[in-house]
Amino acid sequence: MSARASLFTVLCLVGCAALGVQAQGREGRQGGRGGRGGGQEAATAPATDKVTPEIPGVVKAGTKIEIVASGLRGSDAGVGLPDGSFIATANGGVVKFDVDGKMTTLVEDSEQAAGLAMDPKGRLIGAQYTKKVSVLWPKGSEETLTSSYEGKPYIRPNDIVADNKGGVYFTDCYQIGATRSPNDLPQAVYYITPGKKTIRVADDIRRPNGIVLSPDAKTLYVNDWDSPNIVSYDVQADGTLKNRKNFATMDLKQETDHGLVSGADGLCIDGQGRTYSTTPAGVQVFDAKGKHLGNIEAPYDMPPQNCGFGGPGKAYLYVTGRGAVWRVRILGSGIKNRGK
């Protein structure tokens, strides 16, 4: 085994051990949050003196990384609201941060929600490790949208994005180190149509994770944790996908016995079509054509888990994971008419 492979093995062992802590915190503690999406607490408190490098058109050199919250029981997801507030999963439920960082609880128990999306009706929808996708908020609108496919339970719904038609895409993948069964569904991307029919739209990604739509909703991007790539598809009128491409390649690649992997987790996109991927290198930024622009390192030692845009004018990149929420003022902005 090469030195890089050995390093990655150590990283995976540490990560899996941490995921075991997450499983207690997300899957056991609150009816939990598990795996990728619940977010274990950071090993240490996030550093408060971190700044960004220069990424042309994205962020100025020396921009302060602001710690919004830390010491949470898990943190994940990322949805910005028109009033500048930001929604995430934390403490076993769903929380909202106003523009000044004040936290309030929207949902006490999210039933292990990892990814979140806001649909055109203003409903908050969660991809849940309890093997389902559900409407979580507003109160009184709760319902399960899907809990199985072709008679089989999902593996572990992970991340989610809503389109402007009232449909939602979500990824379904194994937790790192999970025992697999030949009877399991394939790791895949699914689409819940506005009419509430669920269809499998892609099963050609090794480990689909973060997911987001382009500003015009004509392209779907998916992080592949188990390869170096962000994958893209052309969205069809009925929500199905065509023309798979390797859209972008991470500059951080870890060598394993079956090739190079990115460890890429959550994914978000700004109004200018730049994608932001949370990885062991921090947040990796790519332009609308897939060119790597630069990385923003996390203010703690472990990989961040997800991201989104919020604050006044959606001018802040918010990043979640490891029991923390942090943000950076960017030069652009998030998509104004969409939560994610």
C-alpha positions in Angstrom: 0.0 0.0 0.0 1.3 3.5 -0.9 1.9 6.2 1.6 -1.1 8.1 0.3 -3.2 5.0 0.6 -2.0 4.5 4.1 -2.9 8.1 5.0 -6.3 7.7 3.5 -6.9 4.5 5.4 -6.1 6.3 8.7 -8.4 9.1 7.6 -11.2 6.6 6.9 -10.7 4.8 10.2 -10.8 8.1 12.1 -13.9 9.1 10.0 -15.6 5.9 10.6 -14.9 6.1 14.4 -16.3 9.6 14.3 -19.3 8.3 12.4 -19.8 5.8 15.2 -20.1 8.8 17.6 -22.5 10.3 15.1 -24.6 7.2 15.0 -25.0 7.5 18.8 -25.7 11.2 18.4 -27.9 11.2 15.4 -29.4 7.7 15.3 -29.6 6.9 18.9 -29.6 10.2 20.9 -32.6 12.0 19.5 -34.0 9.4 17.3 -31.0 10.7 15.7 -29.3 11.9 12.6 -26.7 9.4 11.5 -24.0 9.0 8.8 -23.2 11.9 6.6 -25.9 14.2 7.4 -26.3 14.7 11.2 -22.9 16.0 11.9 -20.8 15.1 14.8 -19.4 17.8 17.0 -16.1 19.2 16.1 -13.1 17.7 17.9 -12.3 21.2 19.2 -14.0 24.5 19.1 -13.7 26.1 15.6 -10.9 28.7 15.3 -12.1 32.3 15.3 -9.1 33.8 13.5 -9.4 32.0 10.1 -9.6 34.0 6.9 -10.1 33.1 3.3 -7.6 33.1 0.4 -8.2 35.2 -2.7 -10.6 33.3 -5.1 -11.2 35.7 -8.0 -14.9 36.6 -8.3 -15.8 34.5 -5.3 -14.2 35.9 -2.2 -11.6 38.5 -1.3 -8.3 37.5 0.4 -8.5 37.9 4.1 -12.3 37.7 4.4 -13.1 36.6 7.9 -14.7 33.2 8.5 -17.5 34.0 11.0 -18.5 31.3 13.5 -22.3 31.4 13.7 -22.7 28.6 16.2 -20.7 25.7 17.7 -21.1 23.0 20.2 -24.3 21.8 18.6 -25.3 18.1 18.6 -24.6 17.7 14.9 -25.1 20.2 12.1 -25.9 19.6 8.4 -28.0 20.8 5.4 -28.3 24.4 4.3 -31.4 26.4 3.2 -31.6 30.2 3.0 -34.9 32.1 3.4 -35.9 35.4 1.7 -35.6 37.3 5.0 -31.9 36.4 5.3 -32.2 33.7 7.8 -30.6 30.3 7.4 -32.0 26.8 8.2 -30.0 23.8 9.1 -30.3 20.5 10.9 -28.9 20.4 14.4 -29.6 19.1 17.9 -31.8 16.3 16.5 -34.2 18.7 14.8 -34.3 21.7 12.5 -33.0 25.1 13.5 -33.1 28.6 12.1 -30.5 31.3 12.4 -31.5 34.9 11.9 -29.1 37.4 10.3 -27.6 38.1 13.7 -27.0 34.4 14.5 -29.8 34.0 17.0 -31.0 30.3 16.8 -34.5 29.2 17.2 -36.0 25.7 16.8 -38.4 24.9 13.9 -38.7 21.2 14.3 -37.9 19.4 17.6 -37.3 15.9 16.1 -36.5 15.7 12.4 -36.3 11.9 12.5 -32.7 11.8 11.4 -33.0 14.4 8.6 -29.7 15.1 6.8 -30.3 17.2 3.7 -33.1 19.8 3.6 -34.8 21.5 0.7 -37.6 24.2 0.5 -40.2 23.6 -2.3 -42.1 26.4 -4.1 -45.0 26.0 -1.6 -42.6 27.0 1.3 -42.6 23.5 2.7 -39.4 22.2 4.2 -38.6 18.7 3.0 -36.0 16.4 4.6 -34.0 13.4 3.4 -34.1 11.2 6.5 -31.8 8.4 7.6 -35.0 6.6 8.8 -35.2 5.6 5.1 -37.8 8.1 4.0 -38.3 11.6 2.6 -40.8 13.8 4.4 -42.3 17.2 4.7 -41.1 18.5 8.1 -42.4 22.1 8.3 -44.6 24.2 8.6 -46.3 22.5 11.5 -49.5 20.8 10.3 -48.1 20.1 6.8 -46.0 17.0 7.8 -46.3 14.0 5.6 -44.1 11.2 4.3 -43.5 11.5 0.5 -41.7 8.2 0.0 -40.4 5.4 2.2 -39.7 2.6 -0.3 -39.1 1.9 -3.9 -40.5 -1.1 -5.8 -41.3 -2.6 -2.4 -37.8 -2.2 -0.9 -36.7 0.3 1.7 -34.2 2.9 0.8 -30.6 2.5 1.9 -30.3 5.9 3.6 -31.7 9.1 2.0 -28.9 11.6 2.2 -29.3 15.0 0.5 -32.1 16.7 -1.4 -33.0 19.6 -3.7 -36.4 20.9 -4.9 -37.1 22.0 -8.4 -39.5 24.9 -9.4 -42.2 22.5 -10.4 -42.8 21.0 -7.0 -40.7 17.9 -7.5 -37.6 16.9 -5.5 -34.4 15.0 -6.2 -32.7 13.1 -3.5 -29.6 10.8 -3.2 -29.6 7.5 -1.5 -26.3 5.9 -0.4 -24.6 3.8 2.2 -22.9 5.1 5.3 -19.2 4.8 5.1 -18.2 1.3 6.3 -21.8 0.0 6.2 -22.4 -3.7 5.6 -24.1 -4.2 2.2 -26.7 -6.7 1.2 -27.3 -8.1 -2.3 -31.0 -7.4 -1.7 -30.4 -3.7 -1.2 -31.5 -1.1 -3.7 -28.6 0.4 -5.7 -27.0 3.6 -4.5 -28.9 6.1 -6.7 -30.6 9.4 -7.3 -34.4 9.5 -7.2 -37.0 12.1 -8.3 -40.4 12.6 -6.5 -42.6 14.1 -9.2 -45.1 16.9 -8.3 -47.7 14.2 -8.5 -45.8 12.3 -5.7 -44.6 9.4 -7.9 -41.1 8.3 -7.2 -38.8 7.3 -10.0 -35.1 6.3 -10.1 -33.3 8.7 -12.4 -29.7 7.7 -12.0 -27.8 4.7 -10.6 -24.4 5.2 -12.3 -22.6 7.1 -9.5 -20.5 5.1 -7.1 -21.6 6.9 -4.0 -24.0 9.8 -4.7 -24.0 12.4 -2.0 -24.6 16.2 -2.2 -27.1 17.3 -4.9 -28.1 20.7 -6.4 -29.7 22.2 -9.5 -28.2 24.9 -11.7 -29.8 28.4 -11.4 -32.0 27.7 -14.5 -32.8 24.2 -13.2 -31.7 22.6 -16.5 -28.7 20.8 -15.0 -28.5 18.5 -11.9 -25.2 18.2 -10.1 -24.3 15.4 -7.8 -21.2 14.9 -5.7 -19.6 11.4 -6.0 -17.9 10.8 -2.7 -16.3 7.6 -4.1 -14.6 9.2 -7.2 -12.8 12.5 -7.9 -15.8 14.0 -9.6 -18.9 16.2 -9.5 -21.3 14.5 -12.0 -23.8 16.5 -14.1 -26.9 15.5 -16.0 -29.3 17.4 -18.3 -32.8 17.6 -16.7 -35.6 16.6 -19.0 -39.2 18.0 -18.9 -40.5 15.0 -17.0 -37.7 15.2 -14.4 -35.7 12.3 -15.8 -32.0 12.8 -16.5 -29.8 12.4 -19.6 -26.2 13.0 -20.8 -24.2 12.1 -17.7 -20.9 14.0 -17.6 -18.0 14.3 -15.2 -18.5 18.1 -14.7 -15.6 18.9 -12.4 -12.7 17.2 -10.8 -11.7 17.8 -7.1 -8.1 18.8 -6.6 -8.0 16.8 -3.4 -8.0 13.1 -4.4 -7.4 10.3 -2.0 -6.0 7.0 -3.3 -7.7 3.8 -2.3 -7.4 0.2 -3.4 -10.1 0.9 -6.0 -8.9 4.2 -7.3 -9.1 7.9 -6.4 -12.0 9.3 -4.3 -12.9 12.9 -3.4 -14.6 12.4 -0.1 -17.0 15.1 -1.4 -20.1 15.6 0.8 -22.6 18.5 0.5 -23.1 20.7 -2.6 -24.5 24.1 -3.1 -24.6 26.6 -6.0 -24.6 30.4 -6.2 -26.6 32.6 -8.6 -23.7 32.8 -11.0 -23.6 29.0 -11.4 -20.5 28.4 -9.3 -20.7 25.1 -7.4 -19.3 24.7 -3.8 -18.5 21.2 -2.6 -17.6 20.3 1.0 -14.6 18.0 1.1 -11.7 17.1 3.3 -10.0 20.1 1.8 -12.7 22.4 3.0 -15.1 24.0 0.5 -13.9 23.5 -3.1 -15.3 26.1 -5.6 -15.8 25.6 -9.3 -17.0 27.9 -12.0 -20.1 27.3 -14.2 -17.9 25.3 -16.7 -16.4 23.1 -14.0 -13.0 24.8 -13.6 -11.6 24.6 -10.1 -11.2 28.2 -8.7 -9.9 27.6 -5.2 -10.6 26.2 -1.7 -11.9 27.7 1.5 -10.5 25.8 4.5 -12.8 24.9 7.4 -12.0 26.5 10.7 -11.6 23.0 12.3 -9.7 19.9 11.4 -12.5 17.7 10.1 -14.3 18.0 6.8 -17.4 20.2 6.6 -20.6 18.5 5.6 -22.9 20.8 3.7 -23.5 24.4 2.6 -26.0 26.9 1.4 -26.5 30.7 1.0 -28.2 33.1 3.4 -27.9 36.5 5.1 -28.9 39.8 3.6 -29.2 39.4 -0.2 -28.0 35.8 0.2 -24.5 37.2 0.2 -23.1 34.8 2.7 -21.9 31.2 2.1 -23.0 29.2 5.1 -21.2 25.9 5.9 -22.4 23.2 8.3 -20.9 20.2 9.9 -19.2 18.8 13.0 -21.6 20.6 15.4 -20.8 24.0 13.9 -22.2 26.5 11.5 -19.9 29.1 9.9 -20.2 31.7 7.2 -18.2 33.8 4.7 -19.2 36.9 2.9 -18.8 36.3 -0.9 -18.6 38.6 -3.8 -21.7 37.0 -5.5 -24.9 35.7 -4.0 -27.1 32.7 -3.8 -30.0 32.1 -6.0 -32.7 34.6 -4.9 -35.8 32.7 -5.7 -34.7 29.3 -4.2 -33.9 27.9 -0.8 -31.0 25.9 -2.1 
